[in-house]
Amino acid sequence: MSDGTATTTTDLDIRLEKHRVELTGYCYRMLGSSFEAEDAVQDTMVRAWRSYDKFEGRSSLRSWLYRIATNVCLDMLTAGNKRARPMDLTESTPLAQAALSPRPDNTWLEPMPDSRVLPTTDDPAEAAVAKESVRLAFMATLQQLPPKQRAVLILREVLAWKASEVAELLGTTVASVNSALQRARATLAEQQQPGAEAAVSDPLDEEQQKLLERYVAAFEGYDMTALTALLHEDAVMTMPPFDLWLHGPADITGFMTTLGSACAGSRLRPVEVNGLPGFAHYKPDPESGGFTAWAVQVLEISDNRITGFHCFLDTKRWFPLFGLPLHLEAEADQVEEGV
């Protein structure tokens, strides 16, 4: 800073910090990783702070930060890694052949708390678009785009920037931006599978709320008949970091009563994740009593049935990210109201 005053430094920190959540959402959509997104935003903030003297105000501070963040993300994506869901990499496995084979962390599309990526807004339509654009199915499709197309699509379709603004940010022409957007839309249309998008209202409607209440009762009671009634016939279950994924209620509930039988008697606590309903899953801890963290569950819903049941198992990474304890005491063994 040119004058080095504490007041100026504090003012700039406050001005930069105002943009952290929306920048994290942008970087998360670009990278598909919770932790890489937060690293990218921190790098963006440091670069902005160090070079603020050179910021001439020809664009808004927000636009300038997005330019820095885009460059950071494009640099991080040069390795060409595309994060994915298990169903993007392998065929589903029949229950009789189910095996838990982990893949490295950087293989997987990662979950993200809504609070870290969805800025507060009074516009319901804007909030709905923001939520839809961090849902797992959309995020997985984004990963199929080349990095610059990804940036153009997010800036134009999700953040509603003008083509001229995106062209200025990327140092290119409006025609080039429009061409990239057209190609990105075509790829998304090809990749989009029928029913892949979760039809979740915001806020949850009465039927969806009741569906989740029935799900909690069925899961905590480990009632496979009740759970089967809630699952869509094409429901899928995934469990990163394992590449196994299961298709259909019979294989899902069959897994839960065999390889997953230690989850009987679990407790669920609601979380808001990727614009979808989710739960922190704690399973019984036979050694110390109470319940130990097991997974962050993300549920996809369509036609008042659960279509996706995604369990992210690396609890030492995910639970602190969501501000969740790694252990519940036995006396806390009560179903929370308002799930």
N, C-alpha and C positions, 0 to 999 in steps of 0.2 A: 504494500500500500504506500502511496506517495507521501501522505502526511503522517502515517503511522499512529494516528490517534486511536485510543481504545474505543471511543464513541463510533468512529467511522467503521472500524473493524466489526464492532457489535452490530451496527446497522446493516452492514453487508451480510454478515452471518444470518441475520433474521430474514433479509430479503431472499437469500439463497434457500434457506430452510423452508420457506413457504412453498417451494416447488418440489420438495423431496418426494412426496407421495405420488404426484402425477409423473414425475421422472422415473420413479421406481416402476410404476405401471408400464411406462413406455419401454424401459430396458427389459422388464420381465417378458413382455410380448416379443421383443426382439430376440432374447436369448433363451427363453424357456426354462431358466434356472432361477430359483429364488435367491440363492446366495450370490451367484454371478451378477444378477441384477442389482443387488445392494452394493456389491463391490464396484460396479460400473457407475452407479450414482455417486458413490463416495469419490471415485476418481474424477468424475465430472465436477463435483463441488470443489475439489482441491485445485483442478486446472482453472476453474473460473476464479477462484479466490486469488491464485497466483498471477493470473493474467488480466485482472480486472482493470488495471491501469490502461491496458490497451483496448479495452472495450469503449468504443467511441459513441455508443448509443444510436447507431444507424438502424438498429433493430431493437425490439423490446428485449429486456433481460431474459424473459421467458424463451423467446426465439433463439437467443444466443446460447442459452443453456441446452436447448434441444439440439442445436448444431453440435455442441461439444459432446453431448450424450450419444448422438448418432455416430460420431466419429469413434468414440470409445467402443461402442457396440460393434461397429464394422471391423475395427481392429481385432476384437475378441472373436469374431466369427470367421476370420481368415483361415482358421484351421479346418473349416468346413464341417464341423460337428453339428449334426442335426439331432436334437433331443426328441425322444419318441415315447409312445406308450407301448406296452407289450404287444398289443394287437397290430401295431405298425411294423413289427419285426418278425413275428412268427405266426404260424397257424395256431388255432386253439388246440389244446391238448385234451383228449378224453381222460376222464377221471382215472381210469385204470392205468394210464401211463403217466400220471402226474408226477413230476419231479421238480424240486425247488433248486433251480440253478441261478445263482446271482450273476448280474453283470455289473461293470463299473458304474459308479455314481453318475459319471458324465454321459451315460447312455440315456438317462431318463428325463422326461418332462417332469418338473417338480411342482408340488403344491405351493400355494401362496395365500396367506391370510388376506381377506378382502381389505382390512384396515390399512395394509401396507401399500396397496396399489390402486385403490378406488377413492379419489378425492370426494369430499362432501359436495353435493350439488343440490340445488332446489329444483332442478329441471328433471322430472321423472323420465322423459325420453332419453336425455343424456345419461342418466344413471343406468337405464336399461341397456343402452348400447355398451357402456363401460363394462357392465357385468357380463354381458354376452361375449365380449371380446377377451375375457380371461378364462372362459370355460375351457375345460380340457380338450374337447373335440375341436374347437376353433383354434386353440393354441397348437394342437398337433398339426392341423392343416397349415398354419402359418409356417411351421418348421419346414414345410416342403418348398417354400419360396426361396429364391436367391436373396441374400441379405438386403440389397438395395430395393428390390421389389417389396420385400417385407416392410422396410421403412416407409416406402411410398404408400403402401396399403394402410398401414397403421395411421400415418399422419393424415391421409385423405379420408379414409372411411371411418376410423374410430375417433380421431381427434378433430375431424372436420376442418382441417387446414385447407386453404385455397391452393390450387395447383401452382400459382405464382409464388406462394410462400414456401412450398415444398421445393420448388426449383431453386429458389434463392438459398435455402438451407443446404441443399445437396450440391450447389454450384453447377447446376445443369439448366436445361431449357424446359419450358412448359410442355412442349411437344414430347420431350423425352419422359417427363413425369406422367403425362397422359398415356403414353405407350406402355410404360412400366405398370401403371395401374390396370390397364386393359389386360395385359398378360397375367398379372397377379389374380385378377378376378376370374380369368379363364381357368387357371390352375386350381383355384378354390372350388369352382363349379365341378371340375373333374374329380377332385379329391373327396368332395362332400358326399357322404353316404346317407341314404334315406334314414331318417330317424336318428342321425348321429347327434344332432343338437338337442340338448336337454330343454324341454318345454317347461321351464320353471318361471312362475310369475314373480314379480317383485312389487310388494312383499308377497310371501306365499299366500295363495288363496286357501279357503277353508278346507277344500278337499285335499290339497297338498299337505296342509298342516296335520290333518287327520291321518294321512298316509304315513307321515313321519312318526306320529305317535304310535301307530300300529307297528311300524318297523322297530322302534325302540323296545316295545313290549315283546315282540317276537324274538329279537336278537338277545335281549337280556334274559328272556326265558328259554332261549335256545330251542324255540318251538319251530321246527322245520316245516311243519304243515302250514302254520300261519305265515312263515316267511315265504314259502312257495307261492302262496296266494297273492303276495305283494310284488313278486318278480315278474317282469315281462317275459314272454316266451323266448325272446332273443336277448335277454339280459346277459351282460358280461361281468366277470370279476377279474380284477388285476391286483397284483401284489408286488410292485417294485420294492426292492431291487431284483426280485425274481422275474424271469422272463415268461414264466407260466401264466397263461390266462385261460379262463374257463368260460364256456358258452352254454347258457340254458339253465333253468332252475334245478334240474336233476343233478347235474354235475356240480353246481355251486353248493347246494345243500349237502350233497354227498361228500364234497371236500370238507365242509365244515364239521361233519360228524366223524371224519376219519383223520386225515392229516391235521385238520384244524380243531380237533376235539378239545384241546386245552383251553379254548376260548369259551367253553360253556361256563355260565355264571358271570360273564363279563359285565362291565358297566360302560355306558355311553354318556358323553357330555357334549352338548352342541357347540359347533364352531362354524364360522362363516368363512368359506374357502372357495377360491376360484369362481365367485359369483354363484355358488351352488350351496345347498344344504350339506352339512358335514358333521362328523362326530369325532371326538377324541375317544379312542377305544382303549379301555383298561381291562386287562384280563386278570383273573385271580392269581395272587402271588402266594404259592404254597409255602415258601421258605420264611418270609417275614410277615405274612398276613396282609390283609388289605388287597389292593389292586395295583398292578404295575403297568406302565404305559406300553401299548402294543402297536397301535397304528393310528394314523389320521385317515379317516374314511371320508371319501367324497362321493356323494350320491347324485346320479343323473336320473331325472324323472321325465316320463312322457306318458300321456294318456292315463294318468293316475296310477302308473306302475313304475317300479324301479327298473331302469334300463341299464344303468351302470353302477357298479359297486367297486370303487377303487380304493385299495388299502395301501397306504404308504408306510412302510414298516420301520424305516430308520429313525426310531423315536428320539435318539439322542440329538439328532439334527432338527427334527420337525417340532417336537413339543416345546423346546425353548423359543423357536421362531413364533409359535402361536401363544407364547406366554403361559404355557400349561405346565403343571407339576408332573414329574416323572412317576409319582406314586400317590395313590389315594389311600387314606387310612380306612380301616374297616368300618369305623363309626360314621364315615361319610357315605356309607352304602345306602343312598336313597336316590330315587329317580328325581331329577330336577324337574320343576314345573316349567311349563312354557317351552318344552322341546319342540 
